[in-house]
Amino acid sequence: MASVDGRDLVSELQAQVLALRHRVEELEKENERLCSQLSRCRCSKDGNIPSAGLFVENSSPTNCEPREKPGCQERSQQRAGRYVALKIMYFGQRFYGFASEAQMDPTIESEIFKALERTKLLIGTKEDSIYSRCGRTDKGVSSTGQVISLYLRSNLKDTGGYTKNHTTTLEVRGEIDYVRVLNKVLPGDIRVIGWCPVPTDFHSRFSCLSREYRYLFWKGNLDVSAMQQAAMKFIGEYDFRNFCKMDAANVNNYRRRITFFDISSLDRRSIDVDELWAVTIKGSAFLWHQVRCMVAVLFMVGHGFESPDVIDVLLDTKKTPRKPQYNMAPELPLILRFCEFEDLEFICSSEARRTLHEHLKNEVQRHMLQAAIFNEALSCLSTAGGHEFSLYSGQIFTCAFGKEESAGQSSEFSRKKKCHIPLLRRATERYFFMLVAASYDERRAKLDMKASRKS
């Protein structure tokens, strides 16, 4: 047991060392780029060097002259920039995830960079901006607290660099209102809700202390007490390889720490008096699809398909080295609610806050009007007995079958419960190049063998 823990610790430390090496390489490249830019700039001879957290881009020929053209009388204008973090809210229904690497449009990230280019806030290219993001949410997932960081144009030539003290009122007044400017050109389902100056060694992903997710669902006939009993088993540090989409090629450490797990009512009801509930999960970091996999198994417990003890068995990777096949919970009710950082206080001007509040209020009214139209359509439908049909009547999500059913159809529900295959008796997941089910160690060994053959 001690040797296994030792190997896990070594793997985790190796992963951290690798991440730090990549970050050092990024910083070295950025340092070379800035030094090269400074060496070509005549203002460096005069000691006019920007302070930490700010840099100057040569954008037009008025102030600064390259050394390669000593005879040129034109000078280029200095344009100041600063490294800032932006807090982003978005509603993911129409997007193919957050990251633009998905190679499908639209994504939240691609829309943000279109807005940055349109407002001329972006200095250089995306690569030049030392861009980083806190989380990479999937298609359909929303957020009220995503955080990104990058260099942006600034009105201030010199703020004396970044300090942990609060940004001064004078500095805020003189600075670009990033929230207001960007929200004018962003689509209605993406909004910047705050900005904050950060040091140049800040990284949205690696500087984050914790993330909080929330998953919404209608209670229906779910046994919430059984779900809560099962949820408590997730709190602590465990190997979550049976609760994620395994990426053996890029991830070698599946241990994550969950610090908070709660299932509670939001005191909101549907038209047939069904209750809206929420699963709230907080942890240091999360694996690919981890939240949706955990919620899917909790739904199985809530329907009575599985015992709460199934969580213990799936978290024990010695007893269950291969992940059973099961469907994830749907993506639309999932929200990245909050990303926690040390000493970050996001700024939003009163004007930008009023505009943002009015925009969200209008969106709520628009969706309530849309819901009223659907309710009007429902009222036109009736059963043979003259009873109104309700969209939410006893509606539940059946993870084992990926379908919805009416709680009134008890015989149908009982039949599906009998047909449910227990998780521990199911076939396990296969890797794309393996014909048989494989554990992480088996997948990793296969990848290493392929790499050695190529080399």
N, C-alpha and C positions, 0 to 999 in steps of 0.2 A: 504493500500500500504506500509506504514511504517512497519507494522508487518511482511509482506512478505519479505521485504528487511532485516528485523532483523533476520528472520529465515534463510535466505540465508547466512547472515554474520556468524551466529552461526554455520551453517553446514560447512562453509568453514573453520572457526577457529577449529572446531572439527576435520576435516580432517587433518589440519596442525599439530595439537597436536598429533594425532594418528601416523602420519608419523615421527614426532620427537621422539615419544616414541620408535618406531621400530628402529630408528637410534641409540638411546641411548642404547637399548638392544644389538644391534650389536657391538657397541663400548665396552660395558662392557664385552661381551664374548671374544672379541679380546684382551682386557686388561688382562683378567684372563688367556688366553692362553699364552700370552707373559710373564706374571709374573711367570706362572708355568714353562715355558721353562727356564727362567732366574734363577729360584730357583734351578734347577738341574744342573746349569752350574757353574763350579769352577771359571771361569773368572769373575763372578760377585763379588767374594770376593776381587779380585784385583782391582775393580773399573773400569774394562774394559767394560763399558756399552755403547751400541750404542746410538747415538744422535737421536733427533726427526727426523722423516721422514725416518730413516734407522733402519733395524733390522738385527739380525744375526741368521742364521740357522745352526745347527750342522749337517754337512753332511757326514763327514768322520772322522775316529779316528786319529787325529793328534794334535790338539791344545787344545781341551776342554774336560774335563772329568766329567761325571755325578757323583753326590754325592752318588748315590746308589751303586757305585762300587769303593770304596776308594782304593782298592788294585790294580786296573787296572793301568798299566803304560802308556797305549796308550792315546793319546789326539786327539780330533776331530778337523778338519779344520773348521775355521769360514768362512762362505760365506755371504757376505753383500748383502742386498737388499734395494730397495727404492721404494717409492710409486710414480707412474708416470701415466700420462694421455697419451693415444695414440689416434691420429686422424686417422680415417679409411675411405677409399674410397672403394666402392664395387658396382658391377653391378648385380642387383638382379634377372635377368631373370631365372636362373636355381636353385635358392635357395628357400626353404620353409620359408622365413622370416629371420629376424636377430636372434631372440632368440632361443636357443637350447631347451627351454621348449616345443616347438612345437611338439617334439617327432617324427619328421620326418626329415630325412636327404636327402640332406645336408642343413645345415643352416650356415649363416656367422659366428655366434658365435662358433659353433662346429669346423669349419675350423680354426678359430683364435687360439683356445685352442690346437688343434692338432699341429699347428705351434709352439706355446709356449712350449709345451712338447718336441717337436722334437729338438728345439734349446736349451733346458735346461734353458730357461729364467724363467719358472714358478717355484716358490718356494712352495713346498707343493702341496696342492690340490686347486681346484677352490675356495672352501669355505675358505681356509686359506688365499687366496690372497686379501680378502675384495674387491671383484670385483663388479663394478657397470657400467651401461651403460646409455647413455643419452636418447636414443630413442629405441623403439621396432618396427621397420618397418615390414610391412606385406610381404607376399610372392610376389615376383616380383618387389618390390620397391628397387630403388637404392639410393646411398648416395655419396656425395662428402665431407661430413663433420661430420660423426658420431664420437662420442667420448666415449671411455671407460677408466676406471681407475682400477689399481690393483698393487700389489707388484710384482716387477720383480727383478731378479738377477742383481747385480751391480758390476762394477770393483772398485768402490770407497768404502773404509772402513768407511770413515767419511767425510761428506761434511759440517758438522756444522748444519745440519737440513735444513728445507725448509725456504726460505725467499722470500719476494715479489720482491727482487731485481733480475735483470736478471742473468741467470745462467752464471757463469764465463767461459771464453774461456778455461782456464786450466781444468775446470771440464768437459766441453764438450769433449775436446781432450782425457781425461783419461777415459771417460765413454764408455760403450758399444754403438755401433751405432745400436740402436734398429730398426730403419727404414730399414737399409741395411740387417741386419741379418734376420729379419722376412720376408722381401720381397723375399729373396732367396728361401724360402720354402713354402710360401703361393701360392695358385692357382692364375692364371693370372687375374681372375676377382675380386680379393681382394688385396688391397694394403694399407700398413701403409704409411701415408704421413707426419707424424710428431710425436714428443713426447715432453713432458714437465714435470718436477718435480712438484709435488703438495703436499700440506699439508695432514696429515693423516685424517683430518676431511673433506676432499674434497669428494663430491659425484657427479658422472657424471650427475645424473638425477636432484637432488635437488639443486645443485650448478649452474645449467644452468639458464642463464638470459632470453634467448629467443631462439626459433628455427625458421628456415626459410625453407619453402618448395617451390618447383617449379614443375608445371605441364605443360608438352608440348602438343601442339595440332596443327593440320592443320586448318587453318582458314576456308577454303571452303566457304560456303554460310552463315556462322554464322554472326549475327548482333552483332559485337564487342562493339559498342557503348551502346547497351542495356545491354550487359553483364557487361560493366564497370559501368553503372549506378546501376545495382543490386549489384555489388561487393562492392561498397562504403558503402552499408548498413551493411556490416559485421564488419566494423571498429568500435572498442569499446569493452566494456565488456557485454556479453550477455549469456543467457542460451542456449547452443547449443544441447540440447537433441534431437531436430528434425533434426540434421545434424551429426549424429554419429550412431554407433552401440551401443545400450544401454546395459550396464552391471550393472543391478540393484543390483546384489549380492555384487559387489566390489566397485562401484563408487556411491557416494551420492551427489557429487557436480558437476554439468554440466556447471558451469559458467567458461568461458574462455575469455581472452582478446586478440583481434586481433589488432595489432599496424600498420600493413602495408598490403595493398592489391592492386596489380597492374596487369593489363592485357596489354601486349605490344608485338610488333613484334620483332623477333630475327634477322630480315633482312636475312633470309635464305629461299630458295625456292626449291620446288620439281621440277621434270622434266616437269610438266605441269604448272609451274609458280604459284603453290599454295604457300601461305606464312606459315611459321612456326611461331607460337605464343607461349607465355608462360604466365601462371598464377603464380604470385609470392606472397606468403603469409607468413607473419611474425607474431609470437605471443609468449606469455610467455610459453604456453603449449597447447597441442592438445589432443582431445579425440580420442577414437578408431574409425578409418575410417572417421574422421571429414573432412579432406581435400578432399577426394574422394567424399564424400556426397555433400559438398559445390560446387565442380566443376560440379557434375552431374546436380544440379539444375541450375547452370549458363548456362550449355549447353542447357537445356530446354528453358531458357530465350532467348539464342542466336538463337535457331531455331524458335522462335516465338510461342512456345507451352505455355509459361507462361509469365506473366507480371513481370517486376522487383519488383513490390510491393508484390509479393508472399514471398519475403525474410522477409519483415516486419511481415507478418502474421505468418510465421513459427518460427520466433524468439520470438513471443509473446506466451509464453507457457500457458497463461490463455485462449487465444482464441483457441490455438491448443495444447492441453495437450498431444495428442497422435500423434506419428510420422506417416505420410502417407507412404505407401509402394512405394518405387521406387528403381531402380537399381543404384548402385554406378558407378562412372566413372572407366574405366579399370585401373589396377595397374601399368602396365609397364611404362607409361610416367611420373610417379611420382618420384621425387628426394628429399631426405632430403639434402638440400644444405649446411646448416650452423648451427652450435650450438655455441651460444655466452656465454663466461665466463669472469669473471673479473680477470685481471692480469695473463692471460694465453697466453704465446707466445711459439708456437710450434717450435721445433728445427728439422731441416733436414740437414744433412751434404751435402756438395757440391757433393760428390761422389754418395750418395744415391739419390740426386735430379736429377743428370744427368741420372742415371740408370732408375729412375721413368719416366722421360721425354721421354727417348728412348722407354721404354715399351709402354707408352700410344700412342706415335707416330706410333709405329708398329701396335698397335691395331686399330687405326684410318684407316691406310692404308689397313689392312686386311678386315675391314668392308666395306670400299669403294670398294675394289675389289669384295667382295661378292655382293654389290649393283650393280656393273657393270655387273656381271653375270646375275642377275635378269633382269636388263634393256635389256641385250642381248636377254634373253628369251622373254621379252615383244615385242621386235622388230620383233620377228618371228610370232607374232599373229596379225591378222588384221581383221577388220570387212568386211562385204560384199562389202562396198563402198570403201575399200582400205585404210581406215584411221587407223592409229596405235592406239592400245589400251593402255591407260595409267593407271597404278596402282593407281595414286593419283588423277585422274580426278574427281573433284567435290566430293571427298570422305568426308563424314561427319559421326560423331558419333551421333546416335539417342538414347538418354538416355531412352526414354519411351519404346523402343522396344529392345534395346541392339543390334542393327544391323547397318550395313553400307549400304548406298544407293548412287546412282549416282545422282548428281544435275541435270543431263540432263533428268532424269525421273521425270519431274515436276508433271505429273498426279499421279504417285505413291506416291510422297512426299505429295501432297495435300490430298490424301486419308488417309495417315498415320496421317497427322495433324488433320483431321476431327475425326479420331479414337482415338486421344490422350485424355485420361481421365485427367482432371485438378487435380493437386495434392490435393487440398482441398476437392475434391469429392471422393478421393480414399479410399479404405479400409485401416485401420491403422494396424501397426505391432502387432503381437501377441508374447507373451512370451512363452518359450518352455513348461511350465507346465500349461498354461492357455488357455482355449478353446476360449476365446473372447479377443478382443483387449484391452490393458490395458495401462494406463499412468504409469509414474515412481512411483508415490505415491501408486497406486494400486499394482504394482509389489512388491514394498518395503513392503507394509502391508502384502502381501501374504507370502513373505519370512520370515518376523518377526513372523507370525503366525506359520509357519512350525518349526521355531527354538524354539519357546516357547513350542510347543507340544513335541519336542524331549527332551527338558530339563525337 
